[in-house]
Amino acid sequence: MRVLYLTPWYPSERDAMAGLFVQKHADAVRAQGVDVRVIHSQGWRDLFSQWEQLRREGWTPDVVQVNVIQKQGLLALWLKKRYRIPYLIVEHWSGYLPENGQYMRQNGLKRRLCKEVAAHASVILPVSELLGEAMRRCGIQNANWQKINNVVDDFFYQESGNPEFQKSGNPEFQNSGIPQLTPSKSLLHVSCFDERSKNTFALLRGFSELCRRRKDVRLVMVGTGTDYLSSRNLANELAIPSEQIVWPGEQTPEQVCEWFHKADAFVLTSRYETAGIVLSEAAATGTPILSTPVGIAGEIVTPETGILVPQEDANTPGRLADKMEQVLQIPKYTSRAEEYTFESVGKQFKEIYVQCLVSE
């Protein structure tokens, strides 16, 4: 089977992290023996030149996968009308969510084209039920909807103790001028530090209140981004003790995995997420979750695995500190998140591709 991915987001030399979730979907599908080719483009000329190159090579797809409904979707629609090649849509974009609102701010022509592409797809696969509901509220219509999970790297399901992490210079394992951390309870946050969506300032205010109550907790803030420095500045303004907060910066996926294994709980105070891969990573490592009801949080958080905190409470330092204390009382658990593995997601995709061919 041959599948063509059309996507505006994909890792490149310019940005190795952009669209990494799309690449992992492609890798999961390839592991199932599917021949996957990717057209990663931003402009019309590049889009069609890459398509023509595939044609010159004698390669044509059995199924087309549109990753995010943008201009690439028009090529998929044309291929269906011209060659009867079915296509499906995998949607990751947060613009449909009311907290973001970017879809509804687009001009009428763009919205109509988006709806036209969506209407002719064999199936639409949002990466969370929440995103699917938001798309339908925006007027996106199709007879077939099915959620598809993002992929979690296999090593998240393995036991901790990765030697690459232990020699990476993190204060957990070395005395290279960085004080050893003594608090006995550890909260973890992993994000791209985009305050508009991630709401890290609320997290820091809540943790500041927790620090006034007890000295045996620490917060590890993994990642970097546009609001990384302002987050660190706020932590200083809040007088969070330096021994109770750690800023490892950008980490490799393997290092992120180890931080999850070392943490007692994971905290996410986002205003919105389409899925929240970090939530599935927490589930894969058996790390209790404290999260606002964003992305897949409502699908995976149970009283045994974590706590859902309303956005209003997340933005109220005292209430958030209360929830932090509660989640630290939940023990680690054996992972029950096999639905995010490469094998599980790859098999689901392959079954969907077969369904698209049969229905066409």
C-alpha positions in Angstrom: 0.0 0.0 0.0 1.2 3.5 -0.9 0.2 6.5 1.2 1.0 10.2 0.4 1.3 12.6 3.4 0.5 16.2 2.6 1.5 18.5 5.5 2.6 22.1 6.2 4.4 20.9 9.3 7.3 18.5 9.4 10.8 18.4 10.9 13.5 20.0 8.8 17.0 21.4 9.1 15.4 24.8 10.0 13.2 23.4 12.8 13.7 19.8 14.0 10.7 19.9 16.3 8.0 21.3 13.9 5.5 18.7 13.1 7.4 15.9 14.9 4.0 14.3 15.7 3.3 14.0 11.9 6.7 12.3 11.4 6.0 9.9 14.2 2.7 9.0 12.6 4.5 8.4 9.3 7.1 6.2 11.1 4.3 4.2 12.8 2.7 3.6 9.5 6.0 2.6 7.8 6.6 0.0 10.5 3.4 -1.7 9.3 4.9 -2.2 5.9 3.2 0.8 4.2 5.1 2.9 1.6 4.8 6.4 2.9 6.0 9.5 0.9 5.8 13.0 2.4 5.2 16.3 0.7 6.1 19.0 3.2 5.4 22.4 1.7 4.3 25.9 2.5 3.7 27.4 -0.9 1.7 26.3 -4.0 4.7 26.1 -6.3 6.6 23.8 -3.9 3.5 21.7 -3.3 2.9 21.0 -7.0 6.6 20.6 -7.9 7.0 17.9 -5.3 3.9 16.2 -6.6 5.2 16.3 -10.2 8.5 14.9 -9.0 6.7 11.9 -7.6 4.8 11.4 -10.8 8.1 11.5 -12.8 9.4 8.7 -10.5 6.3 6.6 -11.4 5.0 6.7 -7.9 1.3 7.3 -7.3 -0.6 6.9 -4.0 -3.4 4.5 -3.1 -4.5 6.9 -0.3 -3.7 10.5 0.5 -3.4 11.7 4.1 -3.9 15.4 4.7 -2.3 16.5 7.9 -4.0 19.8 8.8 -6.6 21.3 6.4 -4.6 23.9 4.6 -3.9 24.5 0.9 -2.5 20.9 0.7 -6.1 19.7 1.0 -7.0 21.2 -2.3 -4.4 18.9 -4.0 -6.0 15.9 -2.2 -9.4 17.0 -3.4 -8.2 17.4 -7.0 -6.5 13.9 -6.9 -9.8 12.4 -5.7 -11.9 14.1 -8.4 -9.3 13.5 -11.2 -8.0 10.0 -10.3 -10.5 8.7 -7.7 -7.7 8.5 -5.0 -9.4 8.6 -1.6 -8.1 10.9 1.1 -8.5 11.3 4.8 -7.7 14.2 7.1 -5.7 14.0 10.4 -6.2 17.3 12.2 -3.9 18.7 14.8 -4.6 22.5 14.6 -5.7 24.3 17.7 -7.3 27.1 15.6 -10.7 25.4 15.9 -10.7 25.6 19.7 -12.8 28.5 21.0 -9.9 29.5 23.4 -7.8 30.0 20.2 -10.4 31.1 17.7 -8.1 31.5 14.7 -10.3 29.4 12.4 -13.3 31.8 12.8 -11.1 34.8 12.3 -10.1 33.6 8.8 -11.8 35.1 5.8 -15.0 33.5 4.4 -13.2 32.0 1.4 -10.7 30.1 3.4 -13.4 28.7 5.7 -15.5 27.6 2.7 -12.5 25.9 1.1 -11.7 24.2 4.4 -15.3 22.9 4.6 -15.2 21.7 1.0 -12.1 19.7 1.6 -13.5 18.2 4.8 -16.8 17.2 3.2 -15.1 15.1 0.6 -12.7 13.2 2.9 -13.3 9.6 3.5 -12.9 10.2 7.3 -11.7 13.0 9.6 -9.3 12.0 12.4 -8.9 14.6 15.1 -6.2 13.9 17.7 -8.7 14.3 20.5 -12.4 14.1 21.0 -12.3 17.7 22.3 -10.8 18.9 19.0 -13.4 16.9 17.0 -16.2 18.6 18.9 -14.6 22.0 18.3 -14.3 21.4 14.5 -18.0 20.4 14.3 -19.0 23.6 16.2 -17.0 25.5 13.5 -19.2 24.0 10.9 -16.8 21.2 9.6 -19.0 18.4 8.4 -18.3 14.8 7.4 -20.2 11.5 7.8 -17.2 9.7 9.3 -15.2 10.8 12.4 -12.7 8.8 14.4 -10.1 9.9 16.9 -6.5 9.0 16.2 -3.8 9.1 18.9 -0.5 10.8 18.8 2.5 8.5 19.2 4.6 8.1 22.4 8.1 6.8 21.9 8.5 3.2 23.0 11.2 4.0 25.6 8.5 5.9 27.7 7.1 2.5 28.4 10.4 1.1 29.7 11.8 1.3 33.2 13.9 4.4 34.2 17.7 4.5 34.5 18.7 5.7 31.0 22.5 6.2 31.2 22.3 9.1 28.6 20.3 11.1 31.1 22.6 10.3 34.0 25.6 11.7 32.2 23.8 14.7 30.7 24.8 17.2 33.3 21.4 17.4 35.0 21.5 18.2 38.7 19.9 14.9 39.6 23.1 13.1 38.9 26.1 15.5 38.9 27.8 18.0 41.2 29.1 20.1 38.3 28.6 23.4 40.2 24.8 22.8 40.5 23.5 22.1 44.0 22.0 18.7 44.7 18.2 18.8 45.1 17.0 17.8 48.5 13.1 18.1 48.5 11.5 14.7 48.6 8.5 15.4 46.3 8.9 16.5 42.7 6.4 18.1 40.3 7.2 18.1 36.6 6.1 20.5 33.8 7.1 20.1 30.2 6.1 22.6 27.5 7.2 25.0 24.8 6.7 28.0 27.2 4.1 29.8 25.1 2.1 31.7 27.7 -0.9 32.2 25.5 -1.7 28.5 25.4 0.4 26.9 28.2 -0.5 29.3 31.0 2.8 28.7 32.9 2.5 31.9 34.9 -0.6 30.4 36.7 1.5 27.3 37.4 4.3 29.4 38.9 1.9 31.4 41.1 0.3 28.2 42.4 3.6 26.6 43.1 4.8 29.8 44.9 1.8 29.4 47.2 2.7 25.7 47.7 6.3 26.7 48.6 5.0 28.9 51.4 3.3 25.9 52.9 6.0 23.3 52.6 9.7 23.0 51.8 9.8 19.4 50.7 8.6 20.0 47.2 10.3 21.1 44.0 9.1 22.0 40.5 11.1 20.9 37.4 10.3 23.2 34.4 11.5 21.4 31.3 11.6 23.1 27.9 12.2 26.4 26.3 10.3 28.9 24.1 9.3 32.5 23.6 8.1 33.0 27.2 10.9 31.0 28.8 12.8 34.0 30.2 9.7 35.8 31.3 8.7 32.6 33.2 12.0 32.6 35.0 11.7 36.3 35.7 8.3 35.7 37.3 9.6 32.9 39.4 12.2 35.3 40.7 9.6 38.0 41.4 7.5 35.4 43.3 10.6 34.6 45.4 10.3 30.9 44.7 13.4 29.4 46.5 16.1 28.4 44.0 16.4 25.0 45.6 12.8 24.3 45.0 12.7 25.0 41.2 14.8 23.6 38.4 15.1 24.9 34.8 16.9 22.1 32.8 16.0 23.9 29.5 15.4 22.0 26.2 15.9 18.2 26.7 16.1 15.3 24.4 13.0 12.9 24.3 15.1 10.4 26.3 15.9 13.0 28.9 12.2 14.1 29.1 11.3 10.4 29.7 13.7 10.2 32.6 12.3 13.4 34.2 8.9 11.8 34.0 10.2 8.7 35.8 11.8 10.8 38.5 8.7 13.0 39.1 6.0 12.2 41.6 3.4 14.1 39.5 3.1 16.0 36.2 1.3 19.4 36.1 -0.3 21.1 33.1 -2.2 24.3 33.4 -2.8 25.0 29.7 -5.6 27.2 28.4 -6.0 24.9 25.4 -4.4 21.8 23.8 -5.5 19.9 20.7 -4.2 16.7 22.4 -1.3 17.3 24.7 1.4 14.7 23.9 2.9 15.3 27.3 -0.3 14.0 28.9 0.1 10.7 27.0 3.8 10.6 27.9 2.9 11.0 31.6 0.3 8.1 31.2 2.9 5.9 29.5 5.3 6.4 32.5 2.6 5.9 35.1 3.1 9.5 36.4 0.0 11.0 38.2 -1.4 14.0 36.3 -2.8 17.3 37.4 -4.3 19.0 34.4 -6.9 21.5 33.2 -9.6 19.8 31.1 -7.7 20.3 27.8 -6.8 17.9 24.9 -7.0 14.3 25.9 -6.9 15.1 29.7 -10.6 14.3 30.1 -10.1 11.0 28.3 -7.2 9.6 30.4 -7.4 11.3 33.8 -9.2 9.2 36.4 -9.2 9.3 40.2 -6.5 6.6 40.1 -4.3 8.5 37.6 -4.7 12.1 38.5 -6.9 15.2 39.0 -8.7 17.5 36.6 -8.6 21.1 37.8 -11.1 23.7 36.3 -9.4 26.6 34.5 -10.7 29.0 37.2 -9.0 27.0 39.9 -5.8 26.7 37.9 -5.7 30.5 37.8 -6.3 30.8 41.5 -3.0 30.2 43.3 -4.4 28.9 46.6 -6.7 26.4 44.9 -4.0 25.2 42.5 -1.7 24.7 45.5 -4.4 22.6 47.1 -4.6 20.4 44.0 -0.9 20.1 43.8 -0.8 18.7 47.3 -3.6 16.3 46.4 -1.9 15.0 43.3 1.3 14.3 45.2 -0.7 11.9 47.3 -1.5 9.7 44.3 1.0 6.9 43.9 2.7 6.0 40.7 0.9 3.3 38.7 1.5 0.7 36.1 1.1 2.2 32.6 -2.1 1.5 30.9 -1.5 3.7 27.8 -0.6 1.1 25.2 -2.9 2.9 22.7 -0.2 5.5 22.1 2.5 3.1 21.1 3.9 3.0 17.5 2.5 -0.4 16.9 -1.0 0.4 18.2 -1.3 3.7 16.2 0.3 2.2 13.1 -2.2 -0.7 13.0 -5.1 1.7 13.5 -3.9 3.8 10.5 -3.5 0.8 8.3 -7.0 -0.4 9.1 -8.4 3.0 8.3 -6.5 3.1 4.9 -8.0 -0.2 4.0 -11.5 1.1 4.9 -10.9 4.1 2.7 -10.0 1.9 -0.3 -13.0 -0.4 0.2 -15.4 2.5 0.6 -14.1 4.2 -2.5 
